[in-house]
Amino acid sequence: MRDFIYEDGWGAFVVLLFFHIPFLIFFCRIVYKKAFVNTGPSGTAPEKYPKIEIMWISTVAVLFILVNVLSVVYMPPVSTAALTKSGTPFQEVDITAKSWYYDMSSREVEVGVPVKFSAKSGDTVHGFSVYHPDGRIVFTMMLMPGMESPTTLVHTFEEPGEYKVRCLEYCGIVHHAMQDLLVVR
């Protein structure tokens, strides 16, 4: 049910609206009331201010914690650990990015089977971004040199095709040519 929130930018936009619209309405109501209805000093007793502030801060804190707790299962390290622990069969692709190419253990993966991408950089900051055949970014990973463990991400491809791989972190003079191909069958 909540998966739509994490599938594309529209889900994030809906969550943003969910948090901003009530505050915007409340803010506009206060500004309108203060500007046109009751232009005098506030009728609220000063001793009530701390109670109102605590109520608002508590509401925001609870919503913030709730959204973060509900979204933790979508975090790449959590989904990777869950996949490994569940015993679900998955494919593994190990990647090492170097100036200006990718050394990939496999360039072919199966549709519908989770793929665990484990990537690291051999020299400088690189990106590993996979593009859908229609041009949309499917996912992106930032690879930093000197990390002890590789960056991991689990993704299940739903459609076959040739997915382009590109570096989205400027890595030097031939950055524009750092591309590869991932075939999903």
Backbone hydrogen bonds, N-H to C=O, Kabsch-Sander energy under -0.5 kcal/mol:
donor,donor_aa,acceptor,acceptor_aa,energy
4,F,1,M,-0.6
5,I,2,R,-1.7
6,Y,3,D,-1.4
7,E,3,D,-0.6
7,E,4,F,-0.6
8,D,4,F,-0.7
11,G,8,D,-0.6
12,A,8,D,-1.1
13,F,9,G,-2.1
14,V,10,W,-2.3
15,V,11,G,-2.1
16,L,12,A,-2.3
17,L,13,F,-2.5
18,F,14,V,-2.6
19,F,15,V,-1.7
20,H,16,L,-2.5
21,I,17,L,-2.6
23,F,19,F,-0.7
24,L,20,H,-2.8
25,I,21,I,-2.8
26,F,22,P,-2.4
27,F,23,F,-2.7
28,C,24,L,-2.9
29,R,25,I,-2.4
30,I,26,F,-2.2
31,V,27,F,-2.7
32,Y,28,C,-2.8
33,K,29,R,-2.4
34,K,30,I,-2.5
35,A,31,V,-2.3
36,F,32,Y,-2.8
37,V,32,Y,-0.8
37,V,33,K,-0.8
38,N,33,K,-3.2
39,T,37,V,-0.5
48,K,45,A,-2.4
49,Y,46,P,-1.0
52,I,48,K,-2.0
53,E,49,Y,-2.6
54,I,50,P,-2.5
55,M,51,K,-2.1
56,W,52,I,-2.3
57,I,53,E,-2.7
58,S,54,I,-2.5
59,T,55,M,-2.2
60,V,56,W,-2.4
61,A,57,I,-2.5
62,V,58,S,-2.7
63,L,59,T,-2.3
64,F,60,V,-2.6
65,I,61,A,-2.6
66,L,62,V,-2.6
67,V,63,L,-2.5
68,N,64,F,-2.1
69,V,65,I,-2.6
70,L,66,L,-2.5
71,S,67,V,-1.5
72,V,68,N,-0.8
72,V,69,V,-0.7
74,Y,71,S,-1.8
75,M,72,V,-1.5
79,S,75,M,-2.6
80,T,76,P,-2.4
81,A,77,P,-2.2
82,A,78,V,-2.6
83,L,79,S,-2.1
84,T,80,T,-2.4
85,K,81,A,-2.5
86,S,82,A,-2.2
87,G,83,L,-0.8
88,T,83,L,-0.7
91,Q,114,P,-3.0
93,V,116,K,-2.5
95,I,118,S,-3.0
96,T,103,D,-2.0
97,A,120,K,-2.8
98,K,101,Y,-2.7
100,W,98,K,-0.8
101,Y,98,K,-3.0
103,D,96,T,-2.9
104,M,102,Y,-0.8
105,S,94,D,-2.4
109,V,183,V,-2.4
112,G,157,F,-3.1
113,V,110,E,-1.0
115,V,155,H,-2.6
116,K,91,Q,-3.4
117,F,115,V,-0.8
117,F,153,L,-3.2
118,S,93,V,-2.6
118,S,116,K,-0.6
119,A,117,F,-0.5
119,A,151,T,-3.2
120,K,95,I,-1.7
121,S,144,M,-0.6
122,G,97,A,-3.1
123,D,97,A,-0.5
123,D,124,T,-0.5
126,H,143,L,-2.5
128,F,141,M,-2.5
129,S,166,R,-2.5
130,V,139,F,-2.5
131,Y,164,K,-3.2
132,H,136,R,-3.2
135,G,132,H,-2.5
138,V,130,V,-3.3
138,V,136,R,-0.5
139,F,130,V,-1.1
141,M,128,F,-1.4
143,L,126,H,-3.3
143,L,141,M,-0.5
144,M,142,M,-0.5
146,G,121,S,-0.5
147,M,144,M,-0.9
151,T,119,A,-2.9
153,L,117,F,-1.9
155,H,115,V,-2.3
157,F,155,H,-0.6
161,G,184,V,-2.4
163,Y,161,G,-0.7
163,Y,182,L,-3.3
164,K,131,Y,-0.9
164,K,162,E,-0.5
165,V,180,D,-2.4
166,R,129,S,-2.4
167,C,178,M,-1.5
168,L,166,R,-0.5
170,Y,168,L,-0.5
175,H,172,G,-1.8
177,A,174,V,-1.6
178,M,175,H,-1.8
179,Q,177,A,-1.8
180,D,165,V,-2.3
182,L,163,Y,-3.1
183,V,107,R,-3.3
184,V,161,G,-3.0
184,V,182,L,-0.6
185,R,109,V,-2.6
185,R,183,V,-0.6
